[in-house]
């Protein structure tokens, strides 16, 4: 291992097709030739956090290359990497063919997963739209019910005021009825007294009428007696 200022590299000499390890002690911008790439990102230029990264060297690399590691503070380190020719390219090609086949299988599997997820997303979007429509309907219904409730509350308050007013009016009427009943009782007593007085007066009237008739008859008889003399 070679210790450098910003990063460590597992080897300074590699063969076409090899993978060397780059260890960053802190976040940095890493730039390298297009004939090699970072396995995690498949790019040759990337801002990376601290950690270990595999650098894939393709068969288009041959000679000495420099990997630039630049931290945010401005310090930059150039790491020299010598790439030698693959001594057994046939075996490397076989290995590449196998990797390509595996990649195709992985891509096919990813395509199937992508199709599944797309279908799932479409289904979820459909469900979300249905739920959105339902929620929208529920919100509208809730607003309508709140409006109806406000109306009923206002009606209830009005009814309460009317009931209170009627109760007050009934209390006043009951008091008036009680007073009138007392006055009626007094008037009935007066009527009874007047009736008794009227009965007595009628009795006296009959008596006076009888006495008047007797007196008149007596006077008429006396008058006839005087004329006969």
C-alpha positions in Angstrom: 0.0 0.0 0.0 1.2 3.5 -0.8 0.3 6.2 1.6 -0.5 9.6 0.1 -1.8 12.8 1.4 -5.6 12.4 0.6 -6.0 8.8 -0.4 -4.6 5.3 -0.5 -4.4 3.1 -3.6 -3.9 -0.7 -3.5 -1.4 -0.8 -6.3 0.6 1.6 -8.5 0.9 -1.0 -11.3 -2.0 -3.0 -12.7 -2.9 -5.1 -15.7 -5.7 -4.4 -18.2 -9.0 -5.7 -16.7 -7.8 -5.4 -13.1 -9.6 -3.6 -10.3 -7.6 -1.5 -7.9 -8.9 -0.2 -4.6 -8.9 3.5 -3.8 -9.4 4.6 -0.2 -10.4 8.2 0.6 -9.8 9.6 4.1 -12.2 12.4 3.5 -14.7 13.6 0.9 -13.0 14.6 -2.4 -13.5 15.1 -6.1 -12.0 12.2 -8.0 -11.1 12.5 -11.7 -9.5 9.8 -13.9 -9.0 8.8 -17.5 -12.1 7.6 -19.5 -10.5 4.2 -19.9 -11.2 3.5 -16.2 -14.2 4.0 -14.0 -15.5 3.8 -10.5 -17.4 0.5 -10.1 -20.0 2.0 -7.7 -21.0 4.8 -10.0 -19.7 3.7 -13.4 -18.3 7.1 -13.9 -14.8 8.5 -14.3 -15.5 11.8 -12.6 -17.3 11.9 -9.3 -17.6 13.6 -5.9 -17.1 10.9 -3.4 -17.4 10.7 0.4 -14.8 9.0 2.6 -14.6 5.2 2.0 -13.3 2.4 -0.2 -14.0 2.4 -4.0 -13.1 -0.1 -6.7 -11.4 1.3 -9.9 -12.0 -0.8 -12.9 -9.3 -0.7 -15.6 -10.5 -1.5 -19.0 -8.5 -3.0 -21.9 -8.4 0.4 -23.6 -6.0 1.5 -20.9 -2.2 1.0 -21.6 0.6 3.1 -20.1 0.8 5.5 -17.2 -2.3 7.4 -16.0 -2.9 9.8 -13.2 -5.9 9.8 -10.8 -6.7 13.3 -9.5 -8.0 13.5 -5.9 -9.0 17.0 -4.8 -10.5 17.9 -1.5 -12.9 20.8 -0.9 -10.2 22.8 0.8 -8.3 23.1 -2.5 -5.5 20.5 -1.9 -5.0 18.2 -4.8 -3.1 14.9 -5.1 -2.1 13.2 -8.4 -1.8 9.4 -8.0 0.2 7.7 -10.8 -1.1 4.3 -12.0 0.8 2.2 -14.6 -1.3 -0.1 -16.7 0.4 -3.0 -18.4 -0.9 -5.1 -21.3 -3.0 -8.1 -20.5 -0.7 -11.2 -20.9 -3.7 -13.5 -21.6 -6.3 -11.5 -23.5 -8.2 -14.7 -24.6 -9.0 -15.6 -21.0 -9.9 -12.0 -20.3 -12.3 -12.0 -23.3 -13.9 -15.2 -22.0 -14.2 -13.6 -18.6 -15.7 -10.4 -20.2 -18.1 -12.5 -22.2 -19.3 -14.2 -19.0 -19.6 -10.8 -17.3 -21.5 -9.5 -20.3 -23.9 -12.5 -20.2 -24.4 -11.9 -16.5 -25.0 -8.3 -17.1 -27.6 -9.0 -19.8 -29.3 -11.4 -17.4 -29.3 -8.7 -14.7 -30.5 -6.1 -17.1 -33.3 -8.5 -18.2 -34.2 -9.1 -14.6 -34.1 -5.3 -13.9 -36.3 -4.7 -17.0 -38.8 -7.2 -15.6 -38.7 -5.5 -12.2 -39.0 -2.1 -13.9 -42.1 -3.3 -15.8 -43.5 -4.7 -12.6 -42.8 -1.4 -10.7 -44.2 0.6 -13.5 -47.4 -1.5 -13.4 -47.4 -1.1 -9.7 -47.0 2.6 -9.9 -49.8 2.9 -12.4 -52.0 0.8 -10.1 -51.0 2.9 -7.1 -51.7 6.1 -9.1 -55.1 4.8 -10.1 -55.8 3.9 -6.4 -54.5 7.3 -5.4 -56.8 9.0 -7.9 -59.7 7.0 -6.6 -58.8 7.9 -3.0 -58.3 11.5 -4.0 -61.8 11.6 -5.6 -63.2 9.9 -2.5 -61.4 12.3 -0.1 -62.6 15.2 -2.3 -66.1 13.9 -2.1 -65.8 13.4 1.7 -64.5 16.9 2.1 -67.4 18.3 0.1 -69.9 16.2 2.1 -68.2 17.3 5.3 -68.5 20.9 4.3 -72.2 20.4 3.4 -72.9 18.7 6.8 -71.1 21.5 8.6 -73.3 24.0 6.8 -76.4 22.0 7.7 -75.2 21.7 11.2 -74.7 25.4 11.4 -78.2 25.9 10.1 -79.7 23.5 12.6 -77.7 25.2 15.4 -79.1 28.5 14.3 -82.6 27.0 14.1 -82.1 25.5 17.5 -81.0 28.8 19.0 -84.1 30.5 17.4 -86.4 27.8 18.7 -84.8 28.1 22.2 -85.4 31.9 22.1 -89.0 31.3 20.9 -89.6 28.7 23.7 -88.1 31.1 26.3 -90.4 33.9 24.9 -93.4 31.6 25.0 -92.6 30.4 28.5 -92.4 34.0 29.6 -95.6 34.8 27.8 -97.3 31.7 29.4 -96.1 32.8 32.8 -97.5 36.3 32.2 -100.8 34.8 31.0 -101.0 32.5 33.9 -100.5 35.4 36.3 -103.2 37.3 34.4 -105.5 34.3 34.6 -104.9 33.9 38.3 -105.6 37.6 38.8 -108.8 37.4 36.7 -109.9 34.3 38.6 -109.5 36.3 41.8 -111.4 39.2 40.3 -114.1 36.7 39.0 -114.4 35.2 42.5 -114.9 38.7 43.9 -117.5 39.5 41.2 -119.3 36.3 41.8 -119.5 37.2 45.5 -120.9 40.6 44.6 -123.4 39.0 42.2 -124.5 36.6 44.9 -124.9 39.6 47.3 -126.8 41.5 44.6 -129.0 38.4 43.9 -129.8 38.1 47.6 -130.6 41.8 47.8 -132.7 41.6 44.7 -134.6 38.7 46.2 -135.2 40.7 49.3 -136.3 43.7 47.3 -138.7 41.5 45.3 -140.2 40.2 48.5 -140.6 43.8 49.8 -142.1 44.8 46.4 -144.6 42.0 46.6 -145.5 43.0 50.2 -145.8 46.6 49.2 -147.9 45.7 46.2 -150.2 43.6 48.4 -150.4 46.3 51.1 -151.1 48.9 48.4 -153.9 46.7 46.9 -155.5 46.2 50.4 -155.2 49.9 51.2 -156.6 50.9 47.9 -159.5 48.5 48.3 -160.1 49.8 51.8 -160.1 53.4 50.6 -162.5 52.6 47.7 -164.8 50.8 50.1 -164.7 53.7 52.5 -165.4 56.1 49.7 -168.5 54.1 48.5 -169.8 54.0 52.1 -169.6 57.8 52.4 -171.4 58.3 49.1 -174.3 56.0 50.3 -174.9 58.2 53.3 
